[in-house]
Amino acid sequence: MSGEETEITVNREAATGGGGGGEGGGSGGNSNKKRDSLGAAGSPAHLIVKDLGEIHSRLLDHKPIIQGEIRYFVKEFEEKRGLRELRVLENWKNMIHETNEHTLPKCRETMQDNLNQVLQRLQAVTNSVCRLQQREQERKQIHNDHLIASENRHVIQWDDFMKEQHNEQAEVDEEHRKAMERLKEQYADMEKDLAKFSTF
């Protein structure tokens, strides 16, 4: 109970006591005066008791404060917020349901289609690369075979050339030998003729 309520209660009690004395008339005048004197004498103690009760309630009785906080909390979450959290949770629930029912299957289907296309293209590219590698290997093999065959031909041609050179050298040597023999015979005949002419 607050101080204002205590004062109002005391004033009401005082007013009630004074009105009763007026209505009693002159016959109860002496008794009313005694009661007023007793009431006036006891009123400070009564006010002190009321003040102590008020101080006690304010310092130790926390129920009004807690009740006020509870009422404020309920008012904040029920009246002011207007179930906003519930609407937010409902929106989240609807969004999650929409995602699970429509978005995820659509994404999964799109991903599977795209993955199949990617896998097909990747397989085609892999096959093309394999064919190119095979052609390159065949080309290299053919090139190597041509090189080996050309080298073998060159070796055979060189051998034939060297044999031909040996044969031609042998023929030249033989012709040179025959020419030298003919020259020797000619010079021998010439010497004989000169010897004949020298005797004359």
MIDOSE-1310 file (N, C-alpha, C; in nm, 2 decimals, decimal comma, always signed):
residues 200
msge	+0,09/-0,12/+0,00/+0,00/+0,00/+0,00/+0,09/+0,12/+0,00; +0,06/+0,23/-0,08/+0,14/+0,34/-0,09/+0,11/+0,44/+0,02; +0,19/+0,55/+0,03/+0,17/+0,66/+0,13/+0,05/+0,74/+0,10; +0,01/+0,76/-0,02/-0,11/+0,84/-0,05/-0,23/+0,77/-0,01
etei	-0,23/+0,63/-0,03/-0,35/+0,55/+0,01/-0,36/+0,55/+0,16; -0,25/+0,55/+0,24/-0,25/+0,55/+0,38/-0,31/+0,68/+0,43; -0,26/+0,79/+0,37/-0,31/+0,92/+0,41/-0,46/+0,94/+0,39; -0,51/+0,89/+0,27/-0,65/+0,89/+0,24/-0,73/+0,81/+0,34
tvnr	-0,68/+0,70/+0,38/-0,75/+0,61/+0,48/-0,76/+0,68/+0,61; -0,65/+0,74/+0,65/-0,65/+0,82/+0,78/-0,75/+0,93/+0,78; -0,75/+1,01/+0,67/-0,84/+1,12/+0,66/-0,98/+1,08/+0,66; -1,01/+0,96/+0,59/-1,15/+0,91/+0,59/-1,19/+0,87/+0,73
eaat	-1,10/+0,81/+0,81/-1,14/+0,77/+0,95/-1,16/+0,89/+1,03; -1,08/+0,99/+1,01/-1,09/+1,12/+1,09/-1,22/+1,19/+1,06; -1,26/+1,19/+0,93/-1,38/+1,25/+0,89/-1,50/+1,18/+0,95; -1,50/+1,05/+0,95/-1,61/+0,97/+1,00/-1,63/+0,99/+1,15
gggg	-1,52/+1,00/+1,22/-1,53/+1,02/+1,37/-1,59/+1,16/+1,40; -1,55/+1,26/+1,32/-1,61/+1,39/+1,35/-1,75/+1,40/+1,32; -1,79/+1,34/+1,21/-1,94/+1,34/+1,17/-2,02/+1,28/+1,27; -1,98/+1,17/+1,34/-2,06/+1,10/+1,44/-2,08/+1,19/+1,56
ggeg	-1,98/+1,27/+1,60/-2,00/+1,36/+1,71/-2,10/+1,46/+1,69; -2,11/+1,51/+1,57/-2,21/+1,62/+1,54/-2,35/+1,57/+1,54; -2,36/+1,44/+1,49/-2,50/+1,39/+1,48/-2,55/+1,35/+1,62; -2,46/+1,32/+1,72/-2,50/+1,28/+1,86/-2,57/+1,39/+1,94
ggsg	-2,55/+1,52/+1,91/-2,61/+1,63/+1,99/-2,54/+1,66/+2,11; -2,61/+1,74/+2,20/-2,55/+1,78/+2,32/-2,54/+1,68/+2,43; -2,62/+1,57/+2,42/-2,62/+1,47/+2,52/-2,49/+1,40/+2,53; -2,43/+1,38/+2,41/-2,30/+1,30/+2,41/-2,19/+1,40/+2,39
gnsn	-2,19/+1,52/+2,42/-2,09/+1,62/+2,40/-1,97/+1,59/+2,48; -1,98/+1,55/+2,60/-1,86/+1,52/+2,69/-1,79/+1,40/+2,64; -1,87/+1,29/+2,61/-1,81/+1,17/+2,56/-1,73/+1,19/+2,43; -1,79/+1,27/+2,34/-1,73/+1,30/+2,21/-1,60/+1,37/+2,23
kkrd	-1,60/+1,46/+2,33/-1,47/+1,54/+2,35/-1,36/+1,45/+2,40; -1,40/+1,35/+2,49/-1,30/+1,25/+2,54/-1,25/+1,17/+2,42; -1,34/+1,12/+2,34/-1,30/+1,04/+2,22/-1,21/+1,12/+2,13; -1,24/+1,25/+2,11/-1,15/+1,33/+2,02/-1,02/+1,35/+2,08
slga	-1,02/+1,37/+2,22/-0,89/+1,38/+2,28/-0,81/+1,25/+2,27; -0,87/+1,14/+2,29/-0,80/+1,01/+2,28/-0,76/+0,99/+2,14; -0,84/+1,02/+2,04/-0,80/+1,00/+1,90/-0,69/+1,09/+1,86; -0,69/+1,21/+1,91/-0,58/+1,31/+1,88/-0,45/+1,26/+1,95
agsp	-0,46/+1,20/+2,06/-0,34/+1,15/+2,13/-0,29/+1,03/+2,06; -0,38/+0,94/+2,01/-0,33/+0,81/+1,95/-0,30/+0,83/+1,80; -0,33/+0,93/+1,73/-0,30/+0,94/+1,59/-0,16/+0,94/+1,55; -0,06/+1,01/+1,62/+0,08/+1,00/+1,57/+0,13/+0,85/+1,58
ahli	+0,10/+0,77/+1,67/+0,14/+0,64/+1,68/+0,08/+0,56/+1,56; -0,05/+0,59/+1,54/-0,11/+0,52/+1,43/-0,04/+0,55/+1,29; +0,00/+0,68/+1,27/+0,07/+0,72/+1,15/+0,20/+0,66/+1,14; +0,27/+0,65/+1,26/+0,41/+0,58/+1,26/+0,40/+0,44/+1,22
vkdl	+0,29/+0,37/+1,27/+0,27/+0,23/+1,24/+0,25/+0,21/+1,09; +0,16/+0,30/+1,04/+0,13/+0,30/+0,89/+0,26/+0,32/+0,81; +0,34/+0,42/+0,85/+0,46/+0,45/+0,78/+0,56/+0,33/+0,79; +0,57/+0,27/+0,90/+0,66/+0,15/+0,91/+0,61/+0,04/+0,82
geih	+0,48/+0,02/+0,82/+0,42/-0,08/+0,73/+0,45/-0,05/+0,58; +0,44/+0,08/+0,55/+0,47/+0,12/+0,41/+0,62/+0,10/+0,38; +0,71/+0,14/+0,47/+0,85/+0,12/+0,45/+0,88/-0,03/+0,44; +0,82/-0,11/+0,52/+0,85/-0,25/+0,52/+0,80/-0,31/+0,38
srll	+0,68/-0,27/+0,34/+0,63/-0,32/+0,21/+0,72/-0,28/+0,09; +0,77/-0,16/+0,10/+0,86/-0,11/-0,01/+0,99/-0,18/-0,01; +1,05/-0,20/+0,11/+1,18/-0,26/+0,12/+1,18/-0,41/+0,10; +1,09/-0,48/+0,16/+1,10/-0,62/+0,17/+0,99/-0,70/+0,08
dhkp	+0,88/-0,63/+0,05/+0,77/-0,69/-0,02/+0,79/-0,66/-0,17; +0,85/-0,76/-0,25/+0,88/-0,73/-0,39/+0,76/-0,78/-0,48; +0,66/-0,83/-0,43/+0,55/-0,88/-0,52/+0,49/-0,77/-0,61; +0,47/-0,65/-0,57/+0,41/-0,55/-0,66/+0,51/-0,53/-0,78
iiqg	+0,64/-0,52/-0,75/+0,74/-0,49/-0,85/+0,74/-0,61/-0,95; +0,75/-0,73/-0,89/+0,75/-0,85/-0,98/+0,63/-0,86/-1,06; +0,51/-0,83/-1,00/+0,39/-0,84/-1,08/+0,38/-0,73/-1,19; +0,44/-0,61/-1,16/+0,45/-0,51/-1,26/+0,54/-0,55/-1,38
eiry	+0,65/-0,62/-1,35/+0,74/-0,66/-1,45/+0,68/-0,77/-1,53; +0,60/-0,86/-1,46/+0,53/-0,97/-1,54/+0,43/-0,91/-1,63; +0,35/-0,82/-1,58/+0,25/-0,75/-1,66/+0,31/-0,68/-1,78; +0,43/-0,62/-1,76/+0,50/-0,55/-1,87/+0,55/-0,65/-1,97
fvke	+0,60/-0,76/-1,92/+0,66/-0,87/-2,01/+0,54/-0,93/-2,10; +0,43/-0,96/-2,03/+0,32/-1,01/-2,10/+0,26/-0,91/-2,21; +0,25/-0,79/-2,16/+0,21/-0,69/-2,26/+0,30/-0,67/-2,37; +0,43/-0,67/-2,35/+0,53/-0,66/-2,45/+0,52/-0,77/-2,56
feek	+0,50/-0,89/-2,51/+0,51/-1,01/-2,60/+0,37/-1,04/-2,66; +0,26/-1,00/-2,60/+0,13/-1,03/-2,65/+0,07/-0,91/-2,72; +0,07/-0,79/-2,67/+0,00/-0,68/-2,72/+0,09/-0,61/-2,83; +0,21/-0,57/-2,78/+0,30/-0,49/-2,87/+0,35/-0,57/-2,99
rglr	+0,41/-0,68/-2,95/+0,47/-0,76/-3,06/+0,37/-0,82/-3,15; +0,25/-0,85/-3,10/+0,15/-0,90/-3,19/+0,18/-1,04/-3,25; +0,24/-1,13/-3,17/+0,28/-1,26/-3,22/+0,37/-1,25/-3,34; +0,47/-1,16/-3,34/+0,56/-1,14/-3,45/+0,65/-1,26/-3,47
elrv	+0,70/-1,31/-3,35/+0,79/-1,43/-3,36/+0,72/-1,55/-3,42; +0,59/-1,56/-3,38/+0,52/-1,68/-3,44/+0,50/-1,67/-3,59; +0,48/-1,54/-3,63/+0,46/-1,52/-3,78/+0,60/-1,55/-3,85; +0,71/-1,50/-3,78/+0,84/-1,53/-3,84/+0,87/-1,68/-3,85
lenw	+0,84/-1,75/-3,74/+0,86/-1,90/-3,75/+0,77/-1,96/-3,85; +0,65/-1,91/-3,86/+0,56/-1,97/-3,96/+0,61/-1,94/-4,11; +0,67/-1,82/-4,13/+0,73/-1,79/-4,26/+0,85/-1,88/-4,28; +0,93/-1,90/-4,18/+1,04/-1,99/-4,20/+1,00/-2,14/-4,23
knmi	+0,89/-2,18/-4,16/+0,84/-2,31/-4,18/+0,79/-2,33/-4,33; +0,72/-2,22/-4,38/+0,67/-2,23/-4,51/+0,78/-2,23/-4,61; +0,88/-2,15/-4,58/+1,00/-2,14/-4,68/+1,07/-2,27/-4,68; +1,09/-2,33/-4,56/+1,16/-2,46/-4,56/+1,08/-2,57/-4,63
hetn	+0,95/-2,57/-4,61/+0,86/-2,66/-4,68/+0,87/-2,64/-4,84; +0,86/-2,51/-4,88/+0,87/-2,48/-5,02/+1,01/-2,53/-5,08; +1,11/-2,51/-5,00/+1,25/-2,55/-5,04/+1,25/-2,70/-5,06; +1,20/-2,77/-4,96/+1,21/-2,92/-4,96/+1,12/-2,98/-5,07
ehtl	+1,00/-2,91/-5,09/+0,91/-2,97/-5,19/+0,93/-2,93/-5,33; +0,98/-2,81/-5,36/+0,99/-2,76/-5,49/+1,14/-2,73/-5,53; +1,20/-2,65/-5,45/+1,34/-2,60/-5,49/+1,44/-2,71/-5,50; +1,45/-2,79/-5,39/+1,55/-2,90/-5,39/+1,53/-3,00/-5,50
pkcr	+1,40/-3,05/-5,53/+1,39/-3,14/-5,64/+1,42/-3,08/-5,78; +1,39/-2,95/-5,79/+1,42/-2,89/-5,92/+1,57/-2,87/-5,94; +1,63/-2,83/-5,83/+1,78/-2,82/-5,83/+1,85/-2,95/-5,86; +1,79/-3,06/-5,80/+1,85/-3,19/-5,82/+1,83/-3,24/-5,96
etmq	+1,71/-3,21/-6,02/+1,68/-3,25/-6,15/+1,77/-3,17/-6,25; +1,78/-3,04/-6,23/+1,87/-2,96/-6,31/+2,01/-3,00/-6,30; +2,06/-3,04/-6,18/+2,19/-3,08/-6,17/+2,22/-3,21/-6,24; +2,13/-3,30/-6,23/+2,14/-3,43/-6,29/+2,15/-3,42/-6,44
dnln	+2,06/-3,33/-6,50/+2,06/-3,31/-6,64/+2,19/-3,25/-6,69; +2,23/-3,14/-6,61/+2,36/-3,08/-6,65/+2,47/-3,17/-6,63; +2,47/-3,25/-6,53/+2,58/-3,35/-6,51/+2,59/-3,45/-6,62; +2,47/-3,49/-6,66/+2,47/-3,59/-6,77/+2,52/-3,53/-6,90
qvlq	+2,48/-3,40/-6,93/+2,54/-3,33/-7,05/+2,69/-3,31/-7,03; +2,73/-3,28/-6,91/+2,87/-3,26/-6,89/+2,95/-3,39/-6,91; +2,89/-3,50/-6,85/+2,96/-3,63/-6,87/+2,96/-3,67/-7,01; +2,86/-3,65/-7,09/+2,86/-3,68/-7,23/+2,96/-3,60/-7,31
rlqa	+2,97/-3,47/-7,28/+3,07/-3,39/-7,34/+3,21/-3,43/-7,30; +3,23/-3,46/-7,18/+3,36/-3,50/-7,13/+3,40/-3,63/-7,19; +3,30/-3,73/-7,21/+3,33/-3,85/-7,28/+3,37/-3,83/-7,42; +3,29/-3,74/-7,49/+3,33/-3,71/-7,63/+3,46/-3,64/-7,64
vtns	+3,50/-3,55/-7,55/+3,63/-3,49/-7,55/+3,74/-3,59/-7,52; +3,71/-3,69/-7,43/+3,81/-3,79/-7,40/+3,83/-3,88/-7,52; +3,72/-3,92/-7,59/+3,74/-4,00/-7,71/+3,82/-3,92/-7,82; +3,79/-3,79/-7,83/+3,86/-3,72/-7,93/+4,01/-3,71/-7,90
vcrl	+4,04/-3,69/-7,77/+4,18/-3,69/-7,73/+4,25/-3,82/-7,75; +4,17/-3,93/-7,72/+4,23/-4,06/-7,74/+4,26/-4,09/-7,89; +4,16/-4,04/-7,98/+4,19/-4,06/-8,12/+4,31/-3,97/-8,17; +4,31/-3,85/-8,12/+4,43/-3,77/-8,15/+4,56/-3,83/-8,11
qqre	+4,56/-3,88/-7,99/+4,68/-3,95/-7,94/+4,72/-4,07/-8,02; +4,62/-4,15/-8,06/+4,64/-4,26/-8,14/+4,70/-4,22/-8,28; +4,63/-4,12/-8,34/+4,68/-4,07/-8,47/+4,83/-4,01/-8,46; +4,85/-3,94/-8,35/+4,99/-3,89/-8,33/+5,09/-4,01/-8,31
qerk	+5,05/-4,11/-8,24/+5,14/-4,22/-8,22/+5,16/-4,29/-8,36; +5,05/-4,31/-8,43/+5,07/-4,37/-8,57/+5,16/-4,28/-8,66; +5,14/-4,15/-8,65/+5,22/-4,06/-8,73/+5,37/-4,07/-8,69; +5,39/-4,08/-8,56/+5,53/-4,09/-8,51/+5,59/-4,22/-8,55
qihn	+5,50/-4,33/-8,55/+5,55/-4,46/-8,58/+5,59/-4,46/-8,73; +5,50/-4,40/-8,81/+5,52/-4,40/-8,96/+5,65/-4,32/-8,99; +5,66/-4,21/-8,92/+5,78/-4,12/-8,93/+5,91/-4,20/-8,90; +5,90/-4,27/-8,78/+6,02/-4,35/-8,74/+6,05/-4,46/-8,84
dhli	+5,94/-4,52/-8,89/+5,96/-4,63/-8,99/+6,03/-4,57/-9,12; +5,98/-4,45/-9,16/+6,04/-4,38/-9,28/+6,18/-4,35/-9,25; +6,21/-4,30/-9,13/+6,35/-4,27/-9,09/+6,44/-4,39/-9,10; +6,39/-4,50/-9,04/+6,47/-4,62/-9,04/+6,49/-4,67/-9,18
asen	+6,38/-4,67/-9,26/+6,39/-4,72/-9,39/+6,49/-4,63/-9,47; +6,48/-4,50/-9,45/+6,57/-4,41/-9,53/+6,71/-4,43/-9,48; +6,73/-4,45/-9,35/+6,87/-4,48/-9,31/+6,92/-4,60/-9,36; +6,84/-4,71/-9,37/+6,88/-4,83/-9,43/+6,91/-4,82/-9,58
rhvi	+6,83/-4,74/-9,64/+6,86/-4,71/-9,78/+6,99/-4,64/-9,80; +7,01/-4,54/-9,72/+7,13/-4,46/-9,72/+7,26/-4,55/-9,70; +7,24/-4,64/-9,60/+7,35/-4,73/-9,57/+7,38/-4,82/-9,69; +7,27/-4,88/-9,75/+7,29/-4,96/-9,86/+7,35/-4,89/-9,98
qwdd	+7,30/-4,76/-10,00/+7,35/-4,68/-10,11/+7,50/-4,65/-10,08; +7,53/-4,62/-9,96/+7,67/-4,59/-9,92/+7,76/-4,71/-9,95; +7,71/-4,83/-9,91/+7,79/-4,95/-9,93/+7,81/-4,98/-10,08; +7,70/-4,96/-10,16/+7,71/-4,97/-10,30/+7,81/-4,87/-10,36
fmke	+7,80/-4,75/-10,31/+7,89/-4,65/-10,36/+8,04/-4,68/-10,33; +8,06/-4,73/-10,20/+8,20/-4,76/-10,17/+8,24/-4,88/-10,25; +8,16/-4,98/-10,28/+8,20/-5,09/-10,36/+8,23/-5,04/-10,51; +8,14/-4,96/-10,55/+8,17/-4,90/-10,69/+8,30/-4,82/-10,69
qhne	+8,32/-4,75/-10,59/+8,45/-4,67/-10,59/+8,57/-4,77/-10,59; +8,56/-4,87/-10,51/+8,67/-4,97/-10,51/+8,69/-5,03/-10,65; +8,58/-5,07/-10,71/+8,58/-5,13/-10,84/+8,65/-5,03/-10,94; +8,60/-4,90/-10,94/+8,65/-4,80/-11,03/+8,80/-4,78/-11,00
qaev	+8,83/-4,78/-10,87/+8,97/-4,76/-10,84/+9,06/-4,88/-10,89; +9,00/-5,00/-10,88/+9,07/-5,11/-10,93/+9,09/-5,10/-11,08; +8,98/-5,06/-11,15/+8,99/-5,04/-11,29/+9,09/-4,93/-11,33; +9,09/-4,82/-11,26/+9,18/-4,71/-11,29/+9,33/-4,76/-11,27
deeh	+9,34/-4,83/-11,15/+9,48/-4,88/-11,13/+9,52/-4,98/-11,24; +9,43/-5,06/-11,28/+9,47/-5,16/-11,39/+9,50/-5,08/-11,52; +9,42/-4,98/-11,55/+9,45/-4,90/-11,67/+9,58/-4,83/-11,66; +9,61/-4,78/-11,53/+9,73/-4,71/-11,51/+9,85/-4,80/-11,53
rkam	+9,83/-4,92/-11,47/+9,94/-5,02/-11,48/+9,97/-5,06/-11,63; +9,86/-5,08/-11,70/+9,88/-5,11/-11,84/+9,94/-5,00/-11,92; +9,90/-4,87/-11,89/+9,96/-4,76/-11,95/+10,10/-4,75/-11,92; +10,14/-4,77/-11,80/+10,28/-4,77/-11,76/+10,36/-4,88/-11,83
erlk	+10,30/-4,99/-11,85/+10,37/-5,10/-11,92/+10,39/-5,06/-12,07; +10,28/-5,00/-12,13/+10,30/-4,96/-12,26/+10,40/-4,85/-12,28; +10,40/-4,76/-12,18/+10,51/-4,65/-12,19/+10,65/-4,71/-12,17; +10,66/-4,81/-12,08/+10,79/-4,87/-12,07/+10,83/-4,94/-12,19
eqya	+10,74/-5,01/-12,25/+10,77/-5,08/-12,38/+10,81/-4,98/-12,49; +10,73/-4,87/-12,49/+10,76/-4,76/-12,59/+10,90/-4,70/-12,57; +10,93/-4,67/-12,44/+11,06/-4,61/-12,41/+11,17/-4,71/-12,44; +11,14/-4,84/-12,42/+11,24/-4,94/-12,45/+11,27/-4,95/-12,60
dmek	+11,16/-4,94/-12,67/+11,18/-4,94/-12,82/+11,25/-4,82/-12,87; +11,22/-4,71/-12,81/+11,28/-4,58/-12,84/+11,43/-4,59/-12,81; +11,47/-4,65/-12,70/+11,61/-4,66/-12,66/+11,68/-4,75/-12,76; +11,61/-4,86/-12,80/+11,68/-4,95/-12,90/+11,70/-4,87/-13,02
dlak	+11,60/-4,80/-13,07/+11,62/-4,72/-13,19/+11,73/-4,62/-13,18; +11,74/-4,55/-13,07/+11,84/-4,46/-13,04/+11,98/-4,53/-13,04; +11,98/-4,65/-12,99/+12,11/-4,72/-12,99/+12,15/-4,76/-13,13; +12,06/-4,79/-13,22/+12,09/-4,82/-13,35/+12,15/-4,70/-13,42
fstf	+12,08/-4,58/-13,40/+12,13/-4,46/-13,47/+12,26/-4,41/-13,41; +12,29/-4,45/-13,29/+12,42/-4,40/-13,23/+12,54/-4,48/-13,29; +12,51/-4,60/-13,34/+12,62/-4,68/-13,39/+12,67/-4,63/-13,53; +12,58/-4,56/-13,60/+12,62/-4,51/-13,73/+12,70/-4,39/-13,71
